C-alpha cells in the first residue's frame, strides 16, 4: 500500500522486474532497440535500484532503532544452513 505519494520498496522492485520482463519479451519477439531506448532503460533501472537500496538502508536503520543487533546470528545461521545443504 502506498501512503501520501510515498512508494514502497516492493513497488520499486516490482517496477524493475516488470521493466526487465518487458525488455526480455521484446527481445524474444525480435524487436530491436535503438541505443537511446537502451540507454533510457538502463538509467531508469539504475535509478530504481538506487532508490530501492536507499529504502533498504533506511529500513535497516529504523529496525536498529527498535532493536539493536536484530540480525545478530543471522549470517551464522545462513552459513550453517548452506553447509548442511538446507
N, C-alpha and C positions, 0 to 999 in steps of 0.2 A: 504494500500500500504506500502511496506517495502522499505526503502531507505538505501543504503550502508550497507547492512547486519544487520541493526537495526530492531528489532521486535516491533510490536505494542502491546498494552495491549489486544486488541481484539484478536490478533493472539494467544497470550499466553492463554487467557481464552478459546478460541476455542479448543486449544490442550488439555486443561484439560477436557473439555466436551467430546471431541472425545474419549479420553482415558477411561473416566468413562462409556461412551456408549459401547465401545468395551468390557470392563470387564463385564458389565451388560449383554450384549448379549452372551458372552462366558459362563457365569454362567447360564443363562436361557437355553442354549443349553446343559447344563450338563457337560461342560468341567471343569475338576478340575484343580486347580492351585497349584503348589508347593510353599513352603514358600519363595524360592528365587525369583520366579516370583512376588509374592505378595509384598515382601519387595521392589523389584525394582520399582514396580508400585507406591507404597506408597511414596518412596523417590522422584521419578520423579514428582509426583503430588505436594508434599510439596515444592519442588524446584520451580516449575512453579507458585504455589500460592504465594510464597515469592517474586518471580520475578514480578508478577502482582501487588502485594501490594507495592513494591518499585516504580514501574512505576506510580501507582496512587498517591503516596506521592509526587513524583517529579512533576506530572501534577498539583496537588493542589498548590504546592509551586510556580510554574510558573504562574498559574492563579492569585495568590495573588500578584505577582509582577505587573501584569497588572491592577488588580482591587482588592484592599484590601477589605476584608469583603464581597466578592462576594456572599457568601452563607448566608449572614445575612437575617434572617427571614424565611429561608427555613424550618428549623425544626418546627417553629411555624406553618407555613402553612401546613406541612405534618401532624402535630399533630391535627390540626383543621379538616383537611380532614378525618382523621381516626375516630375522634369523631363523625363527621357528618355521616360517612359511605360512603364517596365518595372517 
